[in-house]
Amino acid sequence: MVNVASGSSNFMNYVVSQKLPVYYDESWVSVGYIIIVNLSSTVIGFGWAGILRRWVIYSKKSLWPNILPTLALNRALLVPEMQTRANGWSMSRYKFFFVCFGGMFLYFFLPDFLFTALSDFNWMTGIAPKNLVLAIITGSFLGLGINPVTTFDWAVINYFNPLVIPMFSTLNNYIGMLCGGVVVIALYWTNYRWGSYLPINSNQLWTNHGTQFNVSKVLTNALLDENKYLSYSPPYMSSGNLVYLGGFFMMYTMTCSYILLTEWKV
């Protein structure tokens, strides 16, 4: 329940797009609309989980290990246990928790606020700062970030939660990213869909002049105006964004197909 309530739904991204003048500038978007659609987009996940409970709840494979650290922490802090000594040394569970909490706070404070270069550790681009190819391949900001030591920020290191997620799943993620990086490089260097004129790894939409695409310039009364569209520019996406969005379409299709083929029992 804590994990469900700790974040917002993806719909909030659409709210921002609807409200900002640079996008749709829709003044009718109200607080009530945001609350209702936000709730409906969140609750639909619980509804699908109930409908598909035979495969996503009842199956033992549905218990994914990323919930276990939360359960272990709650048990350690809430369930009373007799305090013991190990080699003459002991510490209460709450004291140990707050010591670790203080250490983690200081460690996060360093790369995230005091010296942010430790978060995006682009040491390889410093070897040849004017080398465009090196920046594209190894750069962590708009490049692909192919770098053996890419960060000292634990939030980045722990993105896939490697201390909890099984090794086969972590390797699957890394192999997928490696294959995706090769595809992005191939698309970029072949100038597929004019991606070579844009940053290789950006989630922005661009115009044919290389500037950020302003959606409001092709709309009339919140609807697409073909004349404005033809006189302004079609939207262009970076090579990385093409692979990213294409991968999502493949993932959604393959997920449903995989479950139906492997879990369906006559």
C-alpha positions in Angstrom: 0.0 0.0 0.0 2.9 2.4 0.8 4.4 1.8 -2.7 1.1 2.4 -4.4 0.6 5.7 -2.7 4.2 7.0 -2.9 4.1 7.9 -6.6 1.7 9.5 -9.0 0.2 8.0 -12.1 1.5 8.6 -15.6 -1.6 10.7 -16.3 0.1 13.6 -14.5 2.5 14.0 -17.4 -0.5 14.5 -19.7 -1.9 17.1 -17.3 1.3 19.1 -17.6 1.1 18.8 -21.4 -2.5 20.0 -21.5 -1.9 23.0 -19.2 1.4 24.4 -20.4 1.1 27.1 -23.1 4.0 25.6 -25.1 1.8 22.5 -25.6 -2.0 22.5 -25.7 -2.8 25.4 -23.3 -6.2 23.9 -22.4 -7.8 26.2 -19.8 -10.7 23.9 -19.1 -8.5 21.4 -17.3 -9.7 21.7 -13.7 -8.8 20.2 -10.4 -11.9 17.9 -10.5 -10.9 16.6 -13.9 -7.4 15.9 -12.7 -8.6 14.0 -9.6 -11.2 11.9 -11.5 -9.0 10.9 -14.4 -6.0 10.3 -12.1 -8.0 8.0 -9.9 -9.5 6.1 -12.9 -6.2 5.6 -14.6 -4.8 4.3 -11.3 -7.7 2.1 -10.3 -7.8 0.4 -13.7 -4.6 -1.4 -12.8 -6.3 -2.9 -9.7 -9.3 -3.8 -11.9 -7.1 -5.7 -14.4 -5.3 -7.4 -11.5 -8.6 -8.6 -10.2 -9.8 -9.8 -13.6 -6.4 -11.6 -14.3 -5.9 -12.7 -10.7 -5.5 -16.3 -11.8 -2.2 -15.4 -13.4 -1.0 -12.3 -11.7 -2.0 -12.9 -8.0 -2.6 -16.6 -7.3 0.5 -17.8 -9.1 3.6 -18.2 -7.0 5.6 -16.6 -9.7 3.7 -13.4 -9.1 5.6 -12.8 -5.9 8.5 -10.6 -7.1 11.4 -10.1 -4.6 11.4 -6.3 -4.7 8.7 -6.3 -2.0 10.8 -8.5 0.4 13.2 -5.7 1.6 10.1 -3.6 2.6 8.7 -6.5 4.5 12.0 -7.2 6.2 12.4 -3.6 7.3 8.9 -3.4 8.7 9.4 -6.6 10.6 12.8 -5.5 12.0 11.4 -2.2 13.3 8.0 -3.4 14.5 8.2 -7.0 15.7 9.7 -7.2 19.2 12.7 -9.4 19.6 15.2 -10.1 22.4 18.3 -8.0 22.1 21.5 -10.2 21.8 25.2 -9.6 21.7 27.6 -10.7 19.0 31.3 -10.7 20.0 30.5 -8.4 22.9 28.9 -5.8 20.6 25.3 -4.9 20.4 23.1 -2.1 18.9 19.4 -1.5 18.9 17.5 -1.9 15.7 16.4 1.8 15.7 19.9 3.0 16.4 21.3 0.9 13.5 18.5 2.2 11.3 19.2 5.9 12.0 23.0 5.4 11.7 22.4 3.9 8.2 19.9 6.7 7.4 22.4 9.4 8.3 25.1 7.7 6.2 22.8 7.4 3.2 21.7 11.0 3.6 25.3 12.3 3.5 26.1 10.0 0.6 23.1 11.2 -1.4 23.8 14.9 -0.5 27.3 14.8 -2.0 26.5 13.7 -5.6 23.1 15.2 -5.8 23.7 18.7 -4.4 27.4 19.5 -3.6 29.1 17.9 -6.6 26.6 16.8 -9.2 29.4 15.8 -11.6 29.7 12.6 -9.5 26.1 11.7 -10.7 26.9 12.1 -14.4 30.5 11.0 -14.3 31.6 11.9 -17.9 35.3 11.3 -17.3 35.7 9.6 -20.7 34.6 12.7 -22.6 37.2 14.7 -20.7 39.9 12.8 -22.5 39.0 14.5 -25.8 36.4 17.2 -25.1 36.0 18.2 -28.8 35.5 14.6 -30.0 31.9 14.5 -31.0 31.8 10.7 -31.5 33.3 10.1 -28.1 30.6 12.4 -26.5 27.8 10.7 -28.4 28.9 7.2 -27.3 30.1 7.8 -23.8 28.3 11.0 -22.7 25.8 10.5 -19.8 23.7 13.6 -20.5 22.6 13.5 -24.1 24.9 10.5 -25.2 24.4 6.8 -24.7 26.4 6.7 -21.5 28.5 3.6 -22.6 31.0 4.0 -19.8 32.6 1.4 -17.4 32.3 3.9 -14.5 29.4 6.1 -15.3 28.2 7.4 -11.9 28.7 7.5 -8.1 25.1 8.2 -7.4 23.4 5.3 -5.7 20.0 6.2 -7.1 21.5 5.6 -10.6 23.5 2.5 -9.6 20.5 1.0 -7.9 18.1 1.8 -10.7 17.3 -1.8 -11.4 17.7 -2.7 -7.7 20.4 -5.3 -8.3 20.7 -6.2 -4.6 17.1 -7.6 -4.7 16.2 -8.5 -8.3 17.4 -12.0 -9.4 20.6 -12.1 -11.4 18.9 -13.5 -14.5 16.5 -10.5 -14.6 19.3 -8.0 -14.1 21.3 -9.5 -16.9 18.3 -9.6 -19.1 17.9 -5.8 -18.6 21.6 -5.1 -19.3 21.6 -7.3 -22.4 18.5 -5.6 -23.7 20.0 -2.1 -23.1 23.2 -3.2 -24.9 21.2 -4.5 -27.9 19.1 -1.3 -27.9 22.3 0.8 -27.8 23.6 -1.0 -30.9 20.2 -0.3 -32.7 20.3 3.4 -31.7 23.9 3.8 -33.0 22.9 2.1 -36.3 19.9 4.4 -36.7 21.8 7.5 -35.9 24.8 6.8 -38.2 22.5 5.9 -41.1 20.5 9.1 -40.5 17.2 7.1 -40.3 14.3 9.6 -40.1 16.9 12.4 -40.0 18.0 11.4 -36.5 21.6 12.5 -37.2 20.6 16.1 -37.1 19.4 15.8 -33.5 20.9 14.7 -30.2 21.2 10.9 -30.2 19.4 10.4 -26.9 16.7 13.0 -26.2 13.0 12.7 -25.4 12.1 16.1 -26.9 10.3 16.7 -30.1 12.2 18.8 -32.6 11.4 20.9 -35.7 13.1 20.8 -39.1 15.3 23.7 -37.8 16.6 21.8 -34.8 14.5 23.8 -32.3 12.1 22.4 -29.7 8.7 21.6 -31.3 6.0 23.9 -30.0 2.7 22.0 -30.2 0.6 25.2 -29.8 1.8 26.5 -33.1 0.0 23.8 -35.1 -3.3 24.0 -33.1 -6.5 26.0 -33.6 -9.0 25.7 -30.8 -7.1 22.8 -29.4 -7.3 20.9 -32.7 -4.7 20.2 -35.3 -4.7 22.8 -38.0 -3.3 21.3 -41.2 -2.3 24.7 -42.7 -0.4 25.6 -39.6 1.2 22.2 -39.5 2.4 22.4 -43.1 3.8 25.9 -42.6 5.5 25.1 -39.3 7.2 21.7 -39.3 6.5 18.0 -38.8 7.8 16.7 -35.4 11.1 14.8 -35.4 12.3 12.4 -32.7 15.9 11.4 -31.8 17.2 7.9 -32.6 17.1 7.0 -28.9 13.5 8.1 -28.5 12.5 6.1 -31.6 14.0 2.9 -30.2 12.6 3.7 -26.7 9.0 4.1 -27.9 9.2 1.3 -30.4 10.4 -1.0 -27.6 7.4 -0.1 -25.5 5.0 -1.1 -28.3 6.9 -4.4 -28.6 6.9 -5.0 -24.9 3.2 -4.5 -24.4 2.4 -6.9 -27.3 4.9 -9.5 -26.2 3.8 -9.4 -22.6 0.2 -10.3 -23.4 1.3 -12.9 -25.9 3.8 -14.5 -23.5 1.3 -14.8 -20.7 -1.3 -16.3 -23.0 1.2 -18.8 -24.4 2.9 -19.9 -21.2 0.3 -19.5 -18.5 -3.0 -20.5 -20.1 -4.2 -23.9 -18.9 -7.0 -25.7 -20.7 
